[in-house]
């Protein structure tokens, strides 16, 4: 499977499949709205991401099917001697391919992408209720050195 | 003090003072490089932030002195029904004004700024060794629902 997986930036025609994947998730199902026609705000967000050189919505494709998605944001920070960071968010894999290493391939790909963008750090947060996710990222070398705080507006 | 505090985007002439503040911190002193002339990468990062409409380096000014700094990044996400988020990073206050509510004013200001940018969420991570910071953010309404993971490249 590894050899035939392809990563590319999402196109507008992929957004439906991406939202379907986001909604098919214990947390996602409570906050996404996968209906047809797809709510306009998804396409607006897609357009904002696509037009921003520091944001990339990446899909993993296998046999012409989208089997995974993640978003990478590249941010110039004044801290760490003006270092750029890559933030990974919204990582999901299709339920049909779970346990086949797709997530590992996706994060490994994202780390390499961060290197090509000269980032000194890759960061992400994961909901504390996702115990498997924490172990997954730690196995890939991430360290849970920080608390991730959120404030809903 | 509250009434006379002013918030504005940093200018190039502020960068020296900002880096001085970042370096005068238990964690910052191990990773910043506050020397003269200031390493070029700080100015490059400043320029990248200033030219990006989704990044703002904000300074708090009181009696013509910079007494605080933080960076806000606005990110369009496909998750949460295509919602924008504000990420706060690199929050520091001058040692001369600690305990005077400057940090609270800064975060409160940043939350309002996030609202004007139509964000549905404000997020940040804080190093687990900064116990006071966690309590500070929780008092302001943030919830530590996530693990914050980092991978150095």
Interface residues (C-beta under 8 A of the other chain):
Chain A: X15 X18 X19 X22 X28 X31 X32 X33 X39 X41 X42 X43 X44 X45 X46 X48 X49 X52 X54 X55 X57 X69 X71 X73 X75 X76 X77 X78 X79 X80 X81 X82 X83 X84 X87 X89 X90 X111 X114 X115 X119 X120 X121 X122 X123 X124 X125 X126 X127 X128 X134 X137 X138 X140 X141 X142 X143 X144 X145 X146 X147 X148 X149 X150 X151 X152 X153
Chain B: X15 X18 X19 X22 X28 X31 X32 X33 X39 X41 X42 X43 X44 X45 X46 X48 X49 X52 X54 X55 X57 X69 X71 X73 X75 X76 X77 X78 X79 X80 X81 X82 X83 X84 X87 X89 X90 X111 X114 X115 X119 X120 X121 X122 X123 X124 X125 X126 X127 X128 X134 X137 X138 X140 X141 X142 X143 X144 X145 X146 X147 X148 X149 X150 X151 X152 X153
